[in-house]
Amino acid sequence: MNKRIAIIGISGSGKSTLSRKIAEKTRLPLFHMDTLYWKANWQAVPESEYLKAHELLVGRSEWIIEGYIDGKMANRLKNTDLVIYLDYSGFRCVWQLILRRLKYDKKNRPELPKEALERLKPSFFWMVLKGGERMGIEEAISNGNPTNLKRFYSYKQLKQFLAKEF
């Protein structure tokens, strides 16, 4: 069984939802990068604090870590048994962001720190549509060189994989 699973992808790709499903089936502890990186009201934690917490987390023997914060993800990818990359189109992810915004309007999502209410600016939608985070993810994959990377371009592909693996 894979004991260290990283779930990555651009915003709105479904990382949090997928990670909760896999955690439920495997009973592995689940960690969301957003709760590690953000404090209340979307204030970023000091970088040194974030890096220390990230390294402690990656050093654990079992985990599911979902999310993408920055290029420091390469070390996490080096230490995984399985990397699931939700490489969906920007259009699909923007649609998912719109649905999420409607669902969590002025509410906390489970994977966010308290008092970090759902908010999405037009510039964020545009960045996702253009795939702005994708370049950093690809760089982290290249630098981290994970041995078991599974890249999915559609939910259908992912669903088939999950049926076999989990």
Secondary structure, 3 states (H helix, E strand, C coil): CCCEEEEEECCCCCHHHHHHHHHHHHCCCEEEHHHHHECHHHCECCHHHHHHHHHHHHCCCCEEEECCCCHHHHHHHHCCCEEEEECCCHHHHHHHHHHHHHHCECCCCCCCCCCCCECCCHHHHHHHHCCCCHHHHHHHHHHHCCCCEEEECCHHHHHHHHHHHC
